[in-house]
Amino acid sequence: MNPKKTFKSIPKLSGLTRDSFAQDYLAPLLPVVLTDLMDEWPAKHKWTITHFKEKYGSLKVPVFSANVSKPGKGYMAPDIHMPFSEYLEMLDRPEPCDMRLFLFNIFKHAPELRNDYRIPSLMDGFFNDFPYMFFGGQGSKVALHFDIDLSHVFLNQIHGRKRVVLFAPSESRKLYHLPFTVASYVNVDNPNFDLHPAQQFAEGYEVILEPGESLFIPTGYWHYIEYTDGGYSISLRADESLTRRIKGALNIAQHYTVDRSLNKIMGSKWLDCKNYIANQRAKKTLAEADRLGRVSNL
């Protein structure tokens, strides 16, 4: 059995200015937890499970299980639609629940909720039209991936705790990135270095995100999330670079066109093709590292 990977801790800071944030985290693309970003948000205390149930419980919401990324006809499709109140009751139970609600734009149905949070002043380029909420039951997990639009993300934890593991884009080949997707199927918690030998050289970051804390996830960063408790967060996206916005738009178009089309046509055979390419890229990375004397006995 392979030893469990250890990761660098992500600093938790308060009082960052625009200049210090830009110099120390935005420019070098390093993650950081901001402990005071939400201090003036009504949402920090107002958005309770009881409040959501009473005000918006009748909304029908798409709920996803851990099968969401499996190949086939159900790829990226919800398992069930149910009233929001029923889902929140599942979320509030003490036992594990792997059902999630993600990329949920509740603000389309309840625009008044926009008054409960603030656009951060730490940087420019926030997308005001794309605030999303993410809900998950205790023990539910978000598979390792990066965001397809390549935006910076501020993940603001409202209720419950999350364990978040991050990897920089430079680690993609070591993580066996599946081409034409934003996915990797390596096991973050229990790695199999016999199956994925390059993974042992992937350097990552880890943090437990507490309610009231905001995690800055730089563009292109891989993230794996485990819901330590049943809970939810709101993500705010930003991009200060026109070049990166164009690159993100092209990335979306390419991934959706190629991956979804071939997945419908080929099913599991398309996954086999992607796995083959990912393995070849990882082998090349190991060979390059071996030439530099970083890997032995391959």
N, C-alpha and C positions, 0 to 999 in steps of 0.2 A: 504494500500500500504506500502511495506517495505521501510525503509530509505535506501538511497544510501550508499554503503560501502565506507569508506575512507581507504586509503592505505598509507604506509610509502613512503617518497620520496627517490629516488635513487640519491646518490651524483654524482656531475659532477666535475671531477678533471683533471688536466694536470700535466705533469712532473713526473708521476709514474715511478719508476725504477723496474727492474725485482724483486728485493728483496722486495720492498714495496708492489708491486702487489701480489707477492706470499704470503706474510705474512698477508696482510689485506683483500684480496679478493679471491685468488685462493684456498688457504688452507681452509679457513672457508666457501668457496662456497657462496660468497655474490656478488650481482650484483653491477656494477659501470659503469658510463658513462665516457669515455675517450675523452676529447675535443680536443686532439692534435694528436691522433693516425694517422690520415689521412693527416696531414699537408704537408708531402712530396710526397703525391700521385698525379700524373697528373690527375687521375680520378676525384678528388675532383672538378676540374674546367672544365675538358675536356668532361666529360660524360653528355652532355646536351641532351635534347630531339631532338634538331636540328641535333646534331652530330650523334645520333643513327639512325635517319630517313634517313639522307643522306648516311651514310656508310652501314647500315644493314637493311634498310627498306624493302627489298624484302624477308627477311627470313620469313618462315611460322612458326607461334608460336601457341601453345595450350593455349587457354584462358578459364578460369574457372569462374563460377558464384558462388553465395552463396550456391548453391545446391550440391557442390562438396562432402560434407560428408553425404548426405542423403542416407539411405539404398536402395538397389535395384541394378539393372543392371548398372546404371550409377554411382555407387559408385566410387569416386576418379577419374572420367573420365572428360576430358575437354568438355565444351559445344560446342566449335567451334574452328577451326583452321583458322587463318587469317594472312595477311601480317603484319609484325611487325610495319610498318609505319602506317597502319590503327589503330592498337591498340594504338600506341603512340598518335595519334590524339584524340582518345577517352579519353586518360589519361590527355591530356592537356586542356580539356574543363573545364569551371568553374562549370558546374552542376555536381551533384553526379553521380557516376558510380561504380557499384559494381563488375565489371569484373576485375579479377586478373590474373597475370602471375607469377607462383612461381616455385621454384626449376629449374629455367631456366639456363642451362649451355650454355650461349651464346659463351663461350670460345671455344667450340667444333667447332663452325662455324667461329669464329674470334679470333684465338689464339694470335694475336697481342695485344689484349686488356689486356693480362696478364702483359704487360709492364707498365700498367697504375696504378697498385696497388703494395703494398709491403707486404710481410709476416711479421707480427709483431715480434719483438724480446722480447716481454714481457714474453713469455713462450715457451717451446719446444712442439713438438708433433703436429704441424699443418699438415693438410691433403692438400698438394699442388694440388692434382688432383680433389678436390671437392669444387671449388668456385661456389656459386650459386647466382643468382640475383632474386629479388622479386619486382614485380611491382603491383600497385593497384591504382584504381581511387579514387577520393575524396569520403570519407564516406564508402568505402569498409572496411570490417572487416575480420580478421582472427580468426576463432573460437578457443576457449581455448584448448590448446594441449601442449604436450611436444615432443621433437624430439626423434624419434624412435631409433637412433643410440647412444643416451646418450652422445654425444660429448659436449664439451664446445663450445659456439658460440660467435663470435664477429660480431654483426650486425652493419654494417657501412652505415649510411644514406647519400645518394648522393644528392637526389632531393626531395623536399617536406618534410613535417613533419609527424611523427607517434606518436600516443599515445600507450604506451606499459604498460601492467599490468603483473606482474610476481608473481608466487607463488612457494615456495620451494617444493621439492618432499614430504616433511613431511606433506603437506596439502592435499595430494591426496584423502584420504577418505572423507574429508570435502567438496571436490569438486565433489564428486560422480563420481570418475574415472570409466569409462566403461572398464571392464576387456577385455583383449586381444586386446586393442586399446591404442592409446595415446590421447584419447579424453575425454572431459567432456562437457555435454550440459547445465551446469548451466549458468545463465545469469549474466555476470560480472557487467554490467551497471545498470540493473534493477532486482536485485535478488528477487526471490520469496521464502521467508523463510518458508512459509507454505508448499510449495512443497519440498524444500531443506533446512530443518532446520539447518543442520550441517554447511551450507555455511556461516552462520553468524559468525562462529568462525574461519574462514579461514583468516590467516594474509597474506597480499600481499604487493607488491611494485608497484609504478607508476611513469612514467616519460614521458615527451614530448621530443622525440628525434628530434633534429634539424639537418639540413644539415651540414655535416662536423663532426658530432659526432658519436662515436662508443659505442655501449652498449655491455658489457660483460654479457652474459647469462650463468650461470654455468650449469653443467651437470644435466639433469633431471628436470630442472625448467619448470613449466607451463608458457606459455605466451599467452596473448590475445593482438591483435594488431588492432588498428583502424587508417586508413589513414586520418589524419586531412586534408591533401591536396593530390592531385594526385601526386604520386612520386615513388621512387624506391631506393633500397639498395643492397649491396652485403654482403653476409655472408661468413665468414671464420671459418672453424671448426678445433678444436684442441683436442687432448687427450694425456696427458702425461703419462697415466697409461695403461700398457698392460692388467691388470685385467679388467679395464673398457672397453677397446676395445673388449675384448672377451665377456663381458656381453652385450655390445651393439650389437654385431653380433648375439648372441643368442636371444636377444630381437627382432631383425628384423625378424629372421627366424620364431620364434614362432608367432609373431603378423601377419605376412603375411600369414602363412600357415593356422592358425586357423581362424582368423577373415575374411579374404577374402573368404575362402572356405565356411564357414557357412553362410556368408552374401549372397552368390550366391544361396545356397541351401534353406535357410530359409527366406531370405528377412527380413521383418519387425518383424517376430517372433524372430529372433536372436537378434534384438535390444531390444525387450521386455525382453529376458533372461538377457542381459547385464544390463539393467536398474534395474532389480530385484536384481541382485548381488550387484550392486553399492549402492542401497538403504539399503540392509542388512548390508553392511560394514559401511555405514554412521550411521546407528542406533547403531551398536556396538560401534562406536567411541563416540556417544552421551552418551551411557550408561556408558562407562568408564569415561567420563568427569563428569557425574552426580555423580558417586561414589566418585570422587575427590572433589566434591563440587563446580565445575565450572559451572554447568548448573542446573537451577531450573525450576519447573513448566512445565516439559516436558509431 
